[in-house]
Amino acid sequence: MAIKIRVSTGYMSFSNTLSVIFDVTLSSLLLLLACPFFIVISIIIKMTDGGPVFYRGERLGKNKKIYIMYKFRSLVPDAERIIGAELLSSQRDIITKVGKLLRETRLDELPQLYNILRGDMTFIGPRPERMAIYEKFCKNIKGYDRRFEVKPGLVGYSQLFTPHSTPKRMRTLIDNLYIAKRHNILVDYVLVFYTAYLSLKHVVSKVLLFMWKDLVLRMVGRGGNKRYLVRVYLEDARVYYGHKAESAQEDTLENKKYPNYDDLAKKVYFGSNGQLTGEGVLINVNEDAFLMHISKRLKGEDFFKLEILNKNKKKIAFCEGTVYKEYPSGNKDYEYAYVINYTPVSPLNSYMIHQYFLHKSVAEI
């Protein structure tokens, strides 16, 4: 006789009532407090390109019910038609200048407080998804549909602790761990205020950086429209380099377990007798390139292993790369400096770089 195990989700009835009261009360209060932001942001967006202030998009809610989600517009008008059933990439040139700041500070999501007030969303839950993205990327992910047992959230549990580039399979696992338990309303309260603290901290730092680079430097004649990615300077970080084997199989690493990652990478990308040929210091990194100091010149090496110490544990990521620039390092221990344009070898490696080297998750801010 088969034994059925029922996993309960959501809140118990009393906690559910508290959750609704909490959502309505806090969203109403925050909407009132956010009125100055709504006025200022609306004026800036309108002055930037004259397009609509708000973005209205269809999203899948609880039980896959479609609802309209509201955000401040951060992309060029008609961006959703341009993107289609694709994920937005940081390389797509459709994010407006003010939109970049809004997205980085999460201020673009303030109008979703109205969705919470209406009952479409809650504060903590899986992030809502577009139907086109669900059909193309998500519907065949094991366990993905469990998110539709609860309301989507303004703050996703996986969104809080992982960067935007995290593979959807990994985010699904993280969200389902949260969904599978009977929710403790107190935990949600803590997460809401923790997120508010992190977001406020991030808003202040980004606004100050924006004012310095786009206003102060422009006034003294050093500003401009140059686009650039912020470099993250690292401590306790190393880089190892070598040649990729001719028989390398792309994406073989993506779904493998992490404990044997290092050995697996050498086997797949270097062949059975391959080896890393040198090492150096990883100085800084952004989403496109990293700077390393090494003791000897590169000789066509195109495969790199990045390593950093995080909470006394080594975190590693593998990528392919090409030399963008070479110059003297000025470091007596490592004579040469190289800027390497890199590409992670798989989505999982992209996640590792964004999480541990770029500190892209909200909780790392």
MOSUL-V519944 format. One record per helix or strand of 3 or more residues. SS is the DSSP state (a for helix, b for strand). FROM is the first residue (numbers start at 1). TO is the last residue. Records with the same first field share a line. If there is no record, write none. Layout:
BEGIN
SS=FROM-TO  FROM-TO
END
This chain:
BEGIN
a=13-33  35-49  62-64  79-83  97-105  107-109  112-118  131-138  144-149  157-161  168-179  185-219  258-270  347-357  362-364
b=54-60  66-72  121-124  152-155  237-242  278-285  289-294  303-310  313-328  336-344
END
